[in-house]
Amino acid sequence: MIEACAAQTIKDLGMYGIELQFSGNANTAYEELFQQLKPHIEERVTFGSIQEILYRVDVSEKQLNEMLVTNTDLASGITTLILWRELQKVVTRYLVSSFTSSSKGSEEDRF
């Protein structure tokens, strides 16, 4: 699951010229991706080009607004939201495919 999350993050952000590397170590994955991503986010916040990335990753406006109220380090907050959303997408995809697979198996057993 961690590798899938890293791959999704690398894919989504690679579209914007953000190159991230993942060592494959699940224990350090978050910190590894966070440390690489944060400088890119800082740069885009400074130049006002972060909206397109947030849209692509599908960070909710509600979460972003909540983070803006409580977080003084904008780049860290946005980086955290992006990594959290990428994890949510991977977990959701896994759960949906697991449910779909088990449902198909049940239908086939009935016939």
C-alpha positions as CSV (number, residue, x, y, z in Angstrom):
1,M,0.0,0.0,0.0
2,I,2.9,2.4,0.9
3,E,4.6,1.7,-2.5
4,A,1.3,2.3,-4.3
5,C,0.9,5.6,-2.5
6,A,4.4,6.7,-3.4
7,A,3.9,5.7,-7.0
8,Q,0.6,7.6,-7.2
9,T,2.2,10.7,-5.7
10,I,5.2,10.5,-8.1
11,K,2.8,10.1,-11.1
12,D,0.5,12.9,-10.2
13,L,3.2,15.4,-9.3
14,G,5.5,14.4,-12.1
15,M,3.0,16.0,-14.5
16,Y,4.1,19.3,-13.0
17,G,7.8,18.7,-13.3
18,I,8.1,17.6,-9.7
19,E,10.5,14.7,-9.6
20,L,10.3,12.6,-6.5
21,Q,12.3,9.5,-5.6
22,F,11.1,6.7,-3.3
23,S,13.7,4.3,-1.7
24,G,11.1,1.6,-1.1
25,N,11.5,1.8,2.7
26,A,8.0,1.8,4.0
27,N,9.2,3.0,7.4
28,T,10.6,6.3,6.1
29,A,8.2,6.8,3.1
30,Y,6.2,9.7,4.5
31,E,9.3,11.7,5.7
32,E,11.2,10.9,2.5
33,L,8.4,12.1,0.2
34,F,7.6,15.1,2.5
35,Q,11.2,16.3,2.5
36,Q,11.4,16.1,-1.3
37,L,8.0,17.6,-2.0
38,K,7.9,20.6,0.4
39,P,10.5,22.7,-1.4
40,H,8.5,22.3,-4.6
41,I,5.3,23.4,-2.8
42,E,7.1,26.3,-1.2
43,E,8.2,27.5,-4.7
44,R,4.7,27.2,-6.1
45,V,3.0,28.9,-3.2
46,T,5.5,31.8,-3.6
47,F,4.7,32.1,-7.3
48,G,0.9,31.4,-7.0
49,S,0.9,28.3,-9.1
50,I,-0.3,25.8,-6.5
51,Q,-4.0,25.7,-7.4
52,E,-3.6,23.4,-10.4
53,I,-1.6,20.9,-8.4
54,L,-4.3,20.9,-5.6
55,Y,-7.0,20.4,-8.2
56,R,-5.1,17.5,-9.9
57,V,-4.5,15.8,-6.6
58,D,-8.1,16.5,-5.5
59,V,-7.4,18.2,-2.2
60,S,-10.7,19.5,-0.9
61,E,-11.3,23.2,-0.5
62,K,-12.7,22.5,3.0
63,Q,-9.5,20.8,4.1
64,L,-7.4,23.5,2.6
65,N,-9.4,26.2,4.4
66,E,-9.2,24.4,7.7
67,M,-5.4,24.0,7.3
68,L,-5.0,27.7,6.5
69,V,-6.7,28.6,9.8
70,T,-4.6,26.3,12.0
71,N,-1.2,26.1,10.2
72,T,1.4,28.8,10.1
73,D,3.7,26.9,7.7
74,L,1.7,27.0,4.5
75,A,4.1,24.8,2.5
76,S,4.2,22.1,5.2
77,G,0.4,22.1,5.6
78,I,-0.2,21.8,1.8
79,T,2.5,19.1,1.5
80,T,0.7,17.1,4.3
81,L,-2.7,17.5,2.6
82,I,-1.3,16.3,-0.7
83,L,0.4,13.2,0.8
84,W,-2.8,12.5,2.8
85,R,-5.0,12.8,-0.3
86,E,-2.7,10.5,-2.3
87,L,-2.9,7.9,0.4
88,Q,-6.7,8.2,0.5
89,K,-6.9,7.6,-3.2
90,V,-4.8,4.5,-3.0
91,V,-6.8,3.1,-0.1
92,T,-10.1,3.8,-1.7
93,R,-9.0,2.2,-5.0
94,Y,-7.9,-0.9,-3.0
95,L,-11.2,-1.1,-1.0
96,V,-13.3,-0.7,-4.1
97,S,-11.4,-3.3,-6.1
98,S,-11.5,-5.7,-3.1
99,F,-15.3,-5.2,-2.8
100,T,-15.8,-5.5,-6.5
101,S,-13.8,-8.7,-6.6
102,S,-15.6,-10.3,-3.7
103,S,-19.0,-9.2,-5.2
104,K,-18.2,-10.7,-8.6
105,G,-17.2,-14.0,-6.9
106,S,-20.5,-14.1,-5.0
107,E,-22.5,-13.5,-8.2
108,E,-20.6,-16.3,-10.1
109,D,-21.2,-18.7,-7.2
110,R,-25.0,-18.1,-7.5
111,F,-25.1,-19.4,-11.1
